[in-house]
Amino acid sequence: MTTHADWATAEQFLRTAFEKDDWIAVVMKATDTGRVIQRIAPAQAVVSPPWSGWLRVMNNRCHVYVSVNALTPGRRERTTAAVAAIRHLFLDIDHDAVRILPVIEQQLPTPSFVVRASPGRYQLLWRVRSCSVIEAERIQKHLARNLKTDTAATPAAQTLRLPGFMNPKYTPAIPVSVEYRAPSAIYEPMEFPHDRMPSAAVSAPPRVRTQVHAREGLAVERARRYVARIPGAIAGNSGDVWTFRVCCRVARGFDLDGDQALLALSDWNARCDPPWPAQELLAKIQHARRYGREPMGGLRDAGP
């Protein structure tokens, strides 16, 4: 079994998945301390020899991830607001991938890439064009709910494990591989269901469903703007208590469910030191909805 990063695999993936002028984020998370190091740079720089040597050394003690989409040149943060262009629609099959993947292939266009991140876990990407951030997140959230994939992996600023590098979560570490299913295909957003799966029955007229989505999207966006002014949590500085308070403001104050609150908190979480893992943050959101004292819907009903 491979014990070191395969840079040729990583380079081919980066050159195929992104435009040469795209800026992308490379994120490294230490296996022992959880410390996060992030660099945002042009894709053509990331595939250069200086980066390849440095990333392979870092992979000896770090998980290595890359952003799913292109970021605004010169930005230092990886947030939804920093996303310059949607390059991919993304789904994370976090369990029973061998069974779920054929179902997805029957319902949706052929994935451009199938990344095998770990045993039983696949990450799917479809190359797209003319897709807005709001539209991408709406499609991904809808698909994740219907297909029972990871609903926390739906923000446009999402990352995935970089193919060719090792996943040090296991002993010994295992390589992250990629299968090219339709790498030259570029899809339009309209080719993916927004409101229902192709085989699902329509439960309400399209006009009503559009109004529901619009209200949900407005509440999430208002909550996101609200927490943009709130500092991130810092480990060792009452970060756990601070996170609970922020979750109360978002989940209860704006009356958002777990998935909606995760979307609203995605940018805030990126400012935390270190960021909360999605499942831990979701647990805190659910705890806040159940035990918090923030008036349910109080911020939502207070007006802009």
C-alpha positions as CSV (number, residue, x, y, z in Angstrom):
1,M,0.0,0.0,0.0
2,T,1.2,3.6,-0.7
3,T,2.7,5.2,2.3
4,H,3.6,8.6,0.9
5,A,1.7,11.2,-1.0
6,D,1.4,10.7,-4.8
7,W,1.9,14.2,-6.2
8,A,1.2,13.1,-9.8
9,T,-2.3,12.2,-8.8
10,A,-2.8,15.4,-6.9
11,E,-1.5,17.6,-9.7
12,Q,-3.6,15.9,-12.4
13,F,-6.7,16.4,-10.2
14,L,-6.0,20.1,-9.6
15,R,-5.2,20.8,-13.3
16,T,-8.4,19.0,-14.3
17,A,-10.8,20.4,-11.7
18,F,-9.8,24.1,-11.8
19,E,-9.0,26.8,-14.3
20,K,-5.3,27.9,-14.3
21,D,-6.3,31.4,-13.1
22,D,-8.5,30.1,-10.3
23,W,-7.4,30.9,-6.7
24,I,-8.0,27.9,-4.4
25,A,-7.6,27.2,-0.7
26,V,-5.3,24.5,0.6
27,V,-6.1,23.6,4.2
28,M,-4.0,21.5,6.6
29,K,-5.2,20.2,9.9
30,A,-2.6,18.8,12.4
31,T,-3.5,15.2,13.4
32,D,-2.3,15.7,17.0
33,T,-3.3,19.3,18.0
34,G,-6.1,20.0,15.5
35,R,-4.3,23.2,14.5
36,V,-5.4,24.5,11.1
37,I,-3.1,26.1,8.5
38,Q,-4.7,27.6,5.5
39,R,-3.1,29.1,2.3
40,I,-5.1,30.7,-0.6
41,A,-3.1,30.9,-3.8
42,P,-3.5,30.5,-7.6
43,A,-4.0,27.0,-8.7
44,Q,-1.1,27.2,-11.1
45,A,1.1,28.1,-8.1
46,V,-0.2,25.2,-6.0
47,V,0.9,22.7,-8.7
48,S,4.4,24.1,-8.8
49,P,7.4,22.1,-7.3
50,P,7.8,24.3,-4.2
51,W,4.3,23.6,-3.1
52,S,4.4,19.9,-3.9
53,G,7.5,19.4,-1.7
54,W,6.0,21.4,1.2
55,L,2.6,19.7,1.1
56,R,4.1,16.2,1.0
57,V,6.1,17.1,4.1
58,M,3.1,18.5,5.9
59,N,1.0,15.4,5.0
60,N,3.3,13.4,7.4
61,R,1.5,15.1,10.3
62,C,-1.5,16.8,8.7
63,H,-4.7,16.1,6.9
64,V,-4.6,17.9,3.5
65,Y,-7.8,19.5,2.0
66,V,-8.5,21.7,-1.0
67,S,-11.5,24.0,-1.6
68,V,-14.3,22.8,-3.9
69,N,-14.7,26.1,-5.6
70,A,-12.6,29.1,-6.7
71,L,-12.0,32.0,-4.3
72,T,-11.6,35.7,-4.9
73,P,-7.9,36.6,-5.7
74,G,-6.1,38.1,-2.7
75,R,-8.6,37.0,-0.1
76,R,-7.2,35.4,3.0
77,E,-10.3,33.9,4.4
78,R,-12.3,30.9,3.1
79,T,-15.8,32.0,3.5
80,T,-19.0,31.9,1.4
81,A,-18.5,35.6,0.7
82,A,-15.0,34.9,-0.6
83,V,-16.2,32.4,-3.3
84,A,-15.5,33.9,-6.7
85,A,-16.9,31.1,-8.9
86,I,-18.8,27.9,-8.4
87,R,-16.7,25.2,-10.2
88,H,-18.4,22.1,-8.7
89,L,-21.6,20.9,-7.2
90,F,-20.5,18.6,-4.3
91,L,-21.9,15.7,-2.3
92,D,-20.2,13.9,0.6
93,I,-21.4,10.3,1.0
94,D,-20.3,9.8,4.6
95,H,-21.6,6.2,5.0
96,D,-22.5,3.1,2.9
97,A,-21.1,4.8,-0.2
98,V,-21.0,1.5,-2.3
99,R,-24.8,1.2,-1.9
100,I,-25.7,4.9,-2.3
101,L,-23.5,5.7,-5.3
102,P,-25.5,3.6,-7.8
103,V,-28.7,5.3,-6.6
104,I,-27.2,8.7,-7.2
105,E,-26.0,7.7,-10.7
106,Q,-29.6,6.7,-11.6
107,Q,-31.0,10.0,-10.5
108,L,-28.4,12.6,-11.5
109,P,-25.9,13.4,-14.2
110,T,-22.6,11.3,-14.2
111,P,-20.2,12.8,-11.6
112,S,-17.1,14.4,-13.0
113,F,-15.0,13.0,-10.2
114,V,-15.5,10.4,-7.5
115,V,-13.0,10.9,-4.7
116,R,-12.6,7.9,-2.3
117,A,-11.7,9.7,0.9
118,S,-11.8,6.7,3.2
119,P,-13.4,3.2,3.4
120,G,-17.1,3.6,2.8
121,R,-16.9,7.4,2.2
122,Y,-17.0,9.0,-1.3
123,Q,-17.0,12.7,-2.3
124,L,-18.7,13.5,-5.6
125,L,-18.1,16.5,-7.8
126,W,-19.9,17.7,-10.9
127,R,-18.2,20.4,-12.9
128,V,-20.7,23.2,-13.5
129,R,-20.9,26.7,-15.0
130,S,-23.3,29.7,-14.6
131,C,-24.1,28.7,-11.1
132,S,-24.5,31.2,-8.3
133,V,-23.4,30.5,-4.7
134,I,-27.0,30.6,-3.4
135,E,-28.1,28.2,-6.2
136,A,-25.3,25.8,-5.5
137,E,-25.9,25.7,-1.8
138,R,-29.7,25.2,-2.4
139,I,-29.1,22.3,-4.8
140,Q,-26.5,20.6,-2.6
141,K,-28.7,21.0,0.5
142,H,-31.7,19.6,-1.3
143,L,-29.8,16.6,-2.7
144,A,-28.1,15.8,0.6
145,R,-31.4,15.7,2.4
146,N,-33.1,13.5,-0.3
147,L,-30.1,11.2,-0.8
148,K,-29.2,10.9,2.9
149,T,-25.7,12.2,2.3
150,D,-23.8,14.6,4.7
151,T,-26.1,17.6,5.1
152,A,-23.2,19.6,6.8
153,A,-21.1,19.5,3.6
154,T,-23.2,21.9,1.6
155,P,-21.6,25.4,2.0
156,A,-20.0,26.7,-1.2
157,A,-16.7,27.2,0.8
158,Q,-16.6,23.5,1.5
159,T,-13.3,21.5,1.2
160,L,-12.5,17.9,0.3
161,R,-9.5,15.7,0.8
162,L,-6.9,16.2,-1.9
163,P,-6.6,13.1,-4.0
164,G,-3.1,11.6,-4.0
165,F,-2.5,12.5,-0.4
166,M,-2.7,10.3,2.6
167,N,-5.6,10.1,5.0
168,P,-3.8,9.9,8.4
169,K,-7.0,9.2,10.3
170,Y,-6.1,5.5,9.9
171,T,-3.1,3.5,11.0
172,P,-1.4,3.0,8.7
173,A,-2.6,6.0,6.7
174,I,-4.5,5.2,3.5
175,P,-4.3,7.0,0.2
176,V,-7.1,9.3,-1.1
177,S,-7.9,8.2,-4.7
178,V,-10.0,9.7,-7.5
179,E,-11.9,8.2,-10.3
180,Y,-12.6,10.3,-13.4
181,R,-16.1,9.5,-14.5
182,A,-16.9,12.5,-16.8
183,P,-14.1,15.0,-16.3
184,S,-14.7,16.9,-19.6
185,A,-18.5,17.4,-19.0
186,I,-19.6,20.7,-17.7
187,Y,-23.2,20.8,-16.5
188,E,-25.8,23.5,-16.1
189,P,-27.6,24.0,-12.8
190,M,-31.0,23.3,-14.4
191,E,-29.8,19.7,-14.9
192,F,-30.0,19.1,-11.2
193,P,-33.3,19.0,-9.3
194,H,-33.9,22.0,-7.1
195,D,-37.2,21.2,-5.4
196,R,-37.6,17.4,-5.8
197,M,-35.9,14.3,-7.0
198,P,-36.8,13.2,-10.5
199,S,-38.8,10.2,-9.2
200,A,-40.5,12.0,-6.3
201,A,-44.1,13.0,-6.4
202,V,-44.9,16.7,-6.4
203,S,-46.5,17.6,-3.1
204,A,-47.3,21.2,-3.9
205,P,-47.5,23.6,-6.9
206,P,-44.1,24.9,-7.9
207,R,-45.1,28.5,-7.1
208,V,-45.7,27.5,-3.4
209,R,-42.4,25.6,-3.1
210,T,-40.5,28.5,-4.6
211,Q,-42.0,30.8,-2.0
212,V,-41.0,28.4,0.8
213,H,-37.4,28.2,-0.4
214,A,-37.3,32.0,-0.7
215,R,-38.4,32.5,2.9
216,E,-35.9,29.9,4.1
217,G,-33.1,31.4,2.1
218,L,-33.9,34.9,3.5
219,A,-33.8,33.7,7.1
220,V,-30.5,32.0,6.6
221,E,-29.0,35.0,4.9
222,R,-30.2,37.4,7.6
223,A,-28.7,35.1,10.3
224,R,-25.4,34.9,8.3
225,R,-25.2,38.7,8.2
226,Y,-26.1,38.9,11.9
227,V,-23.2,36.6,13.0
228,A,-20.8,38.4,10.6
229,R,-20.3,40.9,13.4
230,I,-19.7,38.3,16.1
231,P,-16.1,37.2,16.9
232,G,-15.3,33.5,16.4
233,A,-14.8,31.2,19.4
234,I,-11.3,30.6,20.7
235,A,-10.3,27.3,22.3
236,G,-9.2,27.8,25.9
237,N,-11.0,31.2,26.1
238,S,-14.5,30.1,27.0
239,G,-14.9,29.0,23.4
240,D,-17.4,26.3,24.2
241,V,-19.7,28.7,26.2
242,W,-19.4,31.3,23.5
243,T,-20.3,28.9,20.7
244,F,-23.4,27.8,22.6
245,R,-24.5,31.4,22.9
246,V,-24.0,32.0,19.2
247,C,-25.9,28.9,18.4
248,C,-28.8,30.1,20.5
249,R,-28.9,33.4,18.7
250,V,-28.9,31.6,15.3
251,A,-30.9,28.4,15.9
252,R,-33.5,29.9,18.3
253,G,-33.4,33.6,17.5
254,F,-33.9,33.1,13.8
255,D,-35.7,29.7,14.3
256,L,-33.4,27.8,12.0
257,D,-33.2,24.0,11.9
258,G,-29.9,22.2,12.1
259,D,-29.0,22.3,8.4
260,Q,-30.1,25.9,8.0
261,A,-28.1,27.0,11.1
262,L,-25.0,25.2,9.8
263,L,-25.2,27.2,6.6
264,A,-25.7,30.5,8.5
265,L,-22.7,29.7,10.8
266,S,-20.3,28.5,8.1
267,D,-18.5,31.8,7.7
268,W,-18.5,32.4,11.5
269,N,-17.1,28.9,12.1
270,A,-14.3,29.5,9.7
271,R,-13.1,32.4,12.0
272,C,-13.0,30.1,15.1
273,D,-9.7,28.9,16.4
274,P,-9.8,26.1,15.6
275,P,-13.0,25.7,13.5
276,W,-15.6,23.3,14.9
277,P,-16.0,20.0,13.1
278,A,-19.4,20.0,11.3
279,Q,-20.8,17.2,13.4
280,E,-19.8,18.8,16.7
281,L,-21.2,22.2,15.7
282,L,-24.5,20.5,14.6
283,A,-24.7,18.8,18.0
284,K,-24.3,22.2,19.7
285,I,-27.0,23.7,17.5
286,Q,-29.4,20.9,18.4
287,H,-28.5,21.4,22.1
288,A,-29.1,25.1,21.8
289,R,-32.5,24.6,20.2
290,R,-33.5,22.3,23.0
291,Y,-32.1,24.0,26.1
292,G,-31.4,27.6,25.1
293,R,-33.4,30.5,26.5
294,E,-33.3,32.7,23.5
295,P,-36.9,33.5,22.4
296,M,-37.8,31.3,19.4
297,G,-38.0,33.5,16.4
298,G,-37.3,36.7,18.3
299,L,-34.6,37.9,16.0
300,R,-36.4,36.8,12.9
301,D,-39.6,38.6,13.9
302,A,-37.7,41.8,15.0
303,G,-37.4,43.0,11.4
304,P,-34.2,44.0,9.5
